[in-house]
């Protein structure tokens, strides 16, 4: 329109609506050529945010599951690696487990010498501003000392996204390198580690979702064949259950199953020698299930969940979550994330919500939207950078 008058608008509408085929063609062209996307916005805002910052080059050292990419494509560090590539950083990475496996030799049976030598060479050539460490424990203390002599200003952080419950966690083994770390991020409430001299370095970090990885909108799907689903696993890197190993969740889930009426179709995988499912097979299970259970191992669970929580909520599933992890601090426990506190309570909520499909859908959508808006990979990266450079975070992020 040229003059923006009501008469001009009326005549234009008549013209458009008199030729539906042409109208559809125009619609397709607009859709195809629309360039104001979220990706473009992110790129622009990233240039503003980081364009003049001290952070230009990042070196990521973690297990990126190159051998098991199809099976574990939704892992935390795959999401982080993917997210970093969308920012104006130069990114260099080593998948530690894959590197060590492929670089063993007669003079280096463990591959550890080669691994440490490669890290030092990459630091010399790439000269990163930030080194991000995952669950790697093969870096020698001498390597950290060498890095500090090469460039004392390099920031080094470690991200630990597993349980810090005493049954599994050994601080000295996991954070043997803490004196060389500027910051530590863990997926549990840091209060647990107060007895160690790291409270000034340590921050909580939740599992993020990523729209390229968590792409299913399960709440849109109907005719689901599984009523209740849970996948237990304690052999992620090998892909099968560890022989002779058992955890407390098995007894809990067997009790829940015994309490439920026979007509409710439960699939609890990873129990009674039913091997866990991974990758696309796992996605097929969760999108075909009406109710998903989020239950983690360990006695200390405050703010801890495995990556299961981001996979379930991020893919639009209706989730019944254990109250003990206190994710109700981040989500409304009536409208977004429903919690249970015992086997009987879980049984009652399964029966109740199976008969409320519309309510399940509404709650799943609410939780999906909040997680994708406020705990996505981009926000996690922003949070890490803000912590490293001591920027204000008190009210900036959902979990702070």
C-alpha positions as CSV (number, residue, x, y, z in Angstrom):
1,X,0.0,0.0,0.0
2,X,1.2,3.5,-0.8
3,X,-1.3,5.7,1.0
4,X,-2.4,3.4,3.8
5,X,-6.1,4.3,3.4
6,X,-9.0,2.1,4.2
7,X,-10.2,2.3,0.6
8,X,-6.8,1.2,-0.7
9,X,-6.7,-1.7,1.8
10,X,-10.2,-2.9,0.7
11,X,-9.3,-2.8,-3.0
12,X,-6.0,-4.7,-2.4
13,X,-7.9,-7.4,-0.3
14,X,-10.5,-7.9,-3.1
15,X,-7.7,-8.2,-5.6
16,X,-5.8,-10.8,-3.6
17,X,-8.8,-12.9,-2.6
18,X,-10.1,-13.0,-6.2
19,X,-7.1,-15.1,-7.2
20,X,-6.4,-17.8,-4.6
21,X,-3.7,-19.5,-6.6
22,X,-1.7,-16.2,-6.8
23,X,-2.3,-15.6,-3.1
24,X,-0.8,-19.0,-2.2
25,X,2.2,-18.3,-4.5
26,X,2.8,-15.1,-2.7
27,X,2.5,-16.8,0.7
28,X,5.1,-19.4,-0.3
29,X,7.5,-16.6,-1.5
30,X,7.2,-14.7,1.7
31,X,7.8,-17.9,3.7
32,X,10.8,-18.8,1.6
33,X,12.4,-15.4,1.6
34,X,11.7,-14.4,5.3
35,X,15.2,-13.8,6.8
36,X,14.4,-12.4,10.2
37,X,15.0,-15.8,11.9
38,X,16.1,-16.6,15.5
39,X,19.4,-17.8,14.0
40,X,20.1,-14.4,12.4
41,X,19.1,-12.6,15.6
42,X,21.4,-14.8,17.6
43,X,24.3,-14.2,15.3
44,X,23.8,-10.4,15.4
45,X,23.4,-10.2,19.1
46,X,26.4,-12.5,19.6
47,X,28.5,-10.1,17.5
48,X,27.5,-7.3,19.8
49,X,27.9,-9.3,23.0
50,X,31.2,-11.0,22.2
51,X,32.6,-9.0,19.3
52,X,34.8,-6.8,21.5
53,X,35.2,-9.2,24.4
54,X,38.4,-10.9,25.5
55,X,36.9,-14.2,24.5
56,X,37.8,-15.1,20.9
57,X,39.1,-18.6,20.9
58,X,37.8,-21.7,22.8
59,X,39.4,-25.1,23.2
60,X,37.0,-27.8,24.3
61,X,38.4,-31.1,25.7
62,X,35.7,-33.6,26.5
63,X,34.1,-36.9,25.4
64,X,32.2,-35.9,22.3
65,X,31.1,-39.5,21.6
66,X,32.5,-39.6,18.1
67,X,32.4,-43.4,18.2
68,X,28.9,-43.4,19.6
69,X,27.6,-40.3,17.9
70,X,24.3,-41.9,16.7
71,X,23.7,-43.5,20.1
72,X,24.5,-40.5,22.3
73,X,23.8,-37.5,20.1
74,X,21.8,-35.8,22.9
75,X,24.7,-35.7,25.4
76,X,25.5,-32.5,27.2
77,X,28.9,-31.9,25.5
78,X,27.5,-32.6,22.1
79,X,24.9,-29.9,22.7
80,X,27.6,-27.5,24.1
81,X,29.9,-28.2,21.1
82,X,27.0,-27.5,18.7
83,X,26.0,-24.4,20.5
84,X,29.5,-22.9,20.5
85,X,29.6,-23.3,16.8
86,X,26.8,-20.8,16.4
87,X,28.8,-18.0,18.2
88,X,31.5,-15.8,16.8
89,X,34.2,-17.9,18.6
90,X,37.0,-19.8,16.9
91,X,36.5,-23.3,18.3
92,X,39.0,-26.2,18.5
93,X,38.1,-29.5,20.2
94,X,39.4,-32.9,21.2
95,X,37.2,-35.8,22.0
96,X,39.4,-37.3,24.7
97,X,38.2,-40.9,24.8
98,X,38.2,-41.2,21.0
99,X,41.7,-39.6,20.8
100,X,43.2,-41.9,23.4
101,X,41.6,-45.0,21.9
102,X,43.0,-44.2,18.4
103,X,46.5,-43.0,19.5
104,X,47.8,-45.9,21.6
105,X,51.1,-47.4,20.5
106,X,54.0,-49.7,21.7
107,X,55.7,-46.7,23.3
108,X,52.5,-45.3,24.7
109,X,50.1,-48.2,25.6
110,X,47.6,-45.9,27.3
111,X,47.6,-43.1,24.8
112,X,48.0,-40.7,27.6
113,X,51.5,-39.3,26.6
114,X,50.2,-38.6,23.1
115,X,47.1,-37.0,24.5
116,X,49.0,-34.6,26.8
117,X,51.5,-33.7,24.1
118,X,48.7,-32.9,21.7
119,X,47.0,-30.6,24.2
120,X,50.2,-28.7,24.8
121,X,50.9,-28.3,21.0
122,X,47.3,-27.1,20.4
123,X,47.6,-24.6,23.2
124,X,50.8,-23.3,21.7
125,X,49.4,-23.0,18.1
126,X,45.8,-22.1,18.8
127,X,46.5,-19.9,22.0
128,X,42.9,-20.2,23.3
129,X,41.3,-17.6,25.6
130,X,39.3,-20.3,27.3
131,X,39.7,-24.1,27.8
132,X,36.6,-26.0,28.7
133,X,37.1,-29.4,30.3
134,X,34.5,-32.2,30.5
135,X,34.9,-35.4,32.4
136,X,38.5,-35.8,31.4
137,X,40.9,-37.2,34.0
138,X,43.9,-38.0,31.7
139,X,45.4,-34.5,31.7
140,X,48.6,-34.5,33.7
141,X,49.2,-31.8,36.4
142,X,52.4,-31.0,34.5
143,X,50.3,-30.3,31.4
144,X,48.3,-27.7,33.4
145,X,51.6,-26.2,34.7
146,X,52.9,-26.0,31.1
147,X,49.7,-24.3,29.9
148,X,50.1,-21.6,32.6
149,X,53.7,-21.0,31.5
150,X,52.6,-20.7,27.8
151,X,49.9,-18.2,28.7
152,X,49.0,-17.4,32.3
153,X,45.8,-15.5,31.2
154,X,44.1,-18.6,29.7
155,X,40.8,-19.3,31.6
156,X,40.3,-23.0,32.4
157,X,37.0,-24.3,33.5
158,X,35.6,-27.8,34.2
159,X,32.0,-28.9,33.8
160,X,30.9,-32.0,35.7
161,X,27.4,-33.2,34.8
162,X,27.0,-36.3,36.9
163,X,25.9,-37.1,40.5
164,X,28.0,-35.7,43.4
165,X,26.3,-38.1,45.8
166,X,28.9,-39.7,48.1
167,X,28.2,-43.3,46.8
168,X,29.7,-42.4,43.4
169,X,31.6,-39.2,43.8
170,X,35.2,-38.7,44.8
171,X,36.2,-35.1,44.9
172,X,40.0,-35.7,44.8
173,X,39.6,-38.0,41.8
174,X,37.2,-35.8,39.8
175,X,38.7,-32.4,40.6
176,X,42.3,-33.4,41.0
177,X,43.1,-30.3,38.9
178,X,41.0,-27.8,40.9
179,X,43.9,-25.6,41.7
180,X,44.4,-24.8,38.0
181,X,40.7,-24.2,37.4
182,X,39.2,-20.7,37.3
183,X,35.6,-22.0,37.6
184,X,33.8,-25.3,38.1
185,X,30.3,-26.0,37.0
186,X,28.3,-29.0,38.4
187,X,24.7,-30.3,37.7
188,X,23.9,-30.4,41.5
189,X,23.4,-27.8,44.1
190,X,27.0,-26.8,45.0
191,X,26.3,-26.7,48.8
192,X,27.2,-30.4,48.9
193,X,30.8,-29.5,48.2
194,X,31.1,-26.8,50.9
195,X,33.7,-28.8,52.9
196,X,36.1,-28.5,50.0
197,X,37.9,-25.3,49.4
198,X,36.1,-24.6,46.1
199,X,32.9,-22.7,47.0
200,X,34.3,-19.5,45.4
201,X,34.8,-21.3,42.1
202,X,31.8,-23.5,41.9
203,X,28.4,-22.9,40.3
204,X,25.3,-24.9,39.5
205,X,24.5,-25.6,35.8
206,X,21.4,-27.3,34.5
207,X,21.2,-29.6,31.5
208,X,20.2,-27.5,28.5
209,X,17.9,-28.3,25.6
210,X,18.8,-27.6,22.0
211,X,16.2,-27.3,19.3
212,X,18.4,-29.1,16.8
213,X,18.6,-32.1,19.1
214,X,15.4,-31.9,21.1
215,X,13.1,-31.5,18.2
216,X,10.1,-33.7,19.0
217,X,6.9,-32.1,20.1
218,X,5.5,-35.2,21.8
219,X,2.4,-33.3,23.0
220,X,1.2,-33.0,19.4
221,X,1.2,-36.8,18.9
222,X,-1.8,-39.1,19.6
223,X,-2.5,-42.8,19.7
224,X,0.4,-43.5,22.0
225,X,0.8,-47.2,22.8
226,X,2.8,-47.0,26.1
227,X,1.1,-45.6,29.2
228,X,4.2,-45.2,31.4
229,X,7.9,-45.4,30.4
230,X,11.2,-45.3,32.1
231,X,14.7,-46.2,30.8
232,X,17.3,-47.1,33.4
233,X,20.9,-47.4,32.4
234,X,24.3,-47.7,34.1
235,X,26.5,-48.4,31.0
236,X,26.2,-45.4,28.8
237,X,29.6,-45.6,27.1
238,X,29.5,-49.4,26.6
239,X,25.8,-49.3,25.5
240,X,24.7,-52.3,27.7
241,X,24.0,-52.8,31.4
242,X,27.0,-53.4,33.6
243,X,27.0,-57.1,34.6
244,X,26.0,-57.7,38.2
245,X,25.3,-54.1,38.9
246,X,22.0,-52.8,40.4
247,X,20.8,-49.6,41.9
248,X,18.0,-48.5,44.2
249,X,15.7,-47.4,41.3
250,X,15.1,-51.0,40.3
251,X,13.3,-51.9,43.6
252,X,11.4,-48.6,43.5
253,X,10.1,-49.1,40.0
254,X,9.2,-52.8,40.6
255,X,7.2,-51.6,43.6
256,X,5.4,-49.0,41.5
257,X,4.6,-51.5,38.8
258,X,3.2,-53.9,41.4
259,X,0.9,-51.2,42.7
260,X,-0.5,-50.2,39.3
261,X,-3.6,-52.0,37.8
262,X,-2.8,-54.6,35.2
263,X,-4.5,-52.7,32.4
264,X,-1.8,-49.9,32.6
265,X,0.9,-50.6,30.0
266,X,4.3,-50.0,31.6
267,X,7.7,-50.3,30.0
268,X,10.5,-50.1,32.4
269,X,13.7,-50.8,30.4
270,X,17.0,-51.5,32.0
271,X,15.5,-53.8,34.6
272,X,15.4,-57.6,34.7
273,X,18.0,-57.8,31.9
274,X,16.0,-55.7,29.5
275,X,18.8,-53.8,27.8
276,X,18.4,-50.0,27.6
277,X,17.6,-48.2,24.4
278,X,19.6,-45.3,22.9
279,X,19.5,-42.7,20.2
280,X,16.6,-42.8,17.8
281,X,15.2,-45.9,19.5
282,X,15.0,-44.0,22.8
283,X,13.3,-41.0,21.0
284,X,10.8,-43.4,19.4
285,X,10.0,-44.8,22.9
286,X,9.4,-41.4,24.6
287,X,7.3,-40.0,21.8
288,X,5.1,-43.1,21.9
289,X,4.6,-42.8,25.7
290,X,1.9,-40.9,27.6
291,X,3.7,-40.5,30.9
292,X,7.5,-40.4,31.4
293,X,9.2,-40.8,34.8
294,X,12.2,-38.8,35.8
295,X,14.1,-40.6,38.5
296,X,17.9,-40.4,39.2
297,X,20.2,-42.4,41.4
298,X,22.0,-41.3,44.5
299,X,21.1,-40.0,48.0
300,X,22.0,-36.4,47.3
301,X,19.8,-35.1,44.6
302,X,19.2,-31.4,45.2
303,X,18.9,-29.8,41.7
304,X,20.4,-33.0,40.2
305,X,18.9,-35.0,37.4
306,X,20.6,-36.9,34.7
307,X,20.3,-35.6,31.1
308,X,17.0,-37.5,31.0
309,X,15.2,-34.5,32.3
310,X,16.2,-32.3,29.3
311,X,15.5,-35.1,26.8
312,X,12.0,-35.7,28.2
313,X,10.9,-32.1,28.8
314,X,12.8,-30.8,25.7
315,X,11.0,-33.2,23.5
316,X,7.5,-32.2,24.8
317,X,6.8,-35.2,27.0
318,X,4.5,-35.2,30.0
319,X,6.9,-35.9,32.9
320,X,6.3,-37.1,36.5
321,X,9.4,-35.9,38.3
322,X,10.8,-37.0,41.7
323,X,10.3,-34.3,44.3
324,X,13.7,-34.9,45.9
325,X,15.6,-33.1,43.1
326,X,13.8,-29.9,43.9
327,X,13.3,-28.8,40.3
328,X,10.1,-27.3,41.7
329,X,12.5,-24.4,42.6
330,X,12.6,-23.7,38.8
331,X,9.2,-24.9,37.6
332,X,5.6,-24.5,38.8
333,X,4.7,-27.8,40.4
334,X,1.0,-27.6,39.3
335,X,1.2,-26.0,35.9
336,X,4.6,-27.1,34.5
337,X,6.3,-30.0,36.3
338,X,4.4,-32.5,38.4
339,X,6.3,-34.1,41.2
340,X,6.0,-37.3,43.2
341,X,7.5,-38.2,46.6
342,X,6.8,-41.9,47.1
343,X,5.9,-45.1,45.2
344,X,2.3,-44.7,46.3
345,X,2.2,-41.1,45.3
346,X,3.6,-41.9,41.9
347,X,1.1,-44.7,41.4
348,X,-1.8,-42.3,42.2
349,X,-0.5,-39.6,39.9
350,X,-0.1,-42.1,37.0
351,X,-3.7,-43.3,37.4
352,X,-5.0,-39.7,37.7
353,X,-3.1,-38.2,34.7
354,X,-3.7,-41.1,32.4
355,X,-7.4,-40.1,32.6
356,X,-6.6,-36.5,31.9
357,X,-5.1,-36.3,28.3
358,X,-6.0,-32.6,27.8
359,X,-4.4,-31.6,31.1
360,X,-1.3,-33.7,30.4
361,X,-0.9,-31.9,27.1
362,X,-1.4,-28.5,28.6
363,X,1.2,-29.1,31.3
364,X,3.7,-30.7,28.8
365,X,3.4,-27.6,26.6
366,X,4.0,-25.2,29.5
367,X,7.1,-27.1,30.7
368,X,8.4,-27.5,27.1
369,X,8.1,-23.7,26.4
370,X,9.7,-22.7,29.7
371,X,12.6,-25.1,29.3
372,X,13.3,-24.1,25.6
373,X,13.0,-20.4,26.4
374,X,15.0,-20.3,29.6
375,X,17.4,-23.3,29.8
376,X,18.6,-23.7,26.2
377,X,22.2,-24.2,25.0
378,X,22.6,-20.5,24.1
379,X,21.6,-19.3,27.5
380,X,23.9,-21.9,29.2
381,X,26.8,-20.5,27.1
382,X,25.9,-16.9,28.1
383,X,25.8,-18.0,31.7
384,X,29.2,-19.7,31.6
385,X,30.7,-16.5,30.0
386,X,29.0,-14.3,32.6
387,X,30.4,-16.4,35.5
388,X,33.9,-16.5,34.0
389,X,34.0,-12.7,33.6
390,X,32.2,-12.1,36.9
391,X,29.2,-10.3,35.4
392,X,25.9,-9.9,37.2
393,X,23.9,-13.1,37.3
394,X,21.8,-12.9,40.4
395,X,18.4,-12.4,38.7
396,X,19.5,-13.0,35.2
397,X,18.9,-16.7,34.9
398,X,16.1,-19.0,36.0
399,X,18.3,-21.1,38.3
400,X,20.2,-18.1,39.9
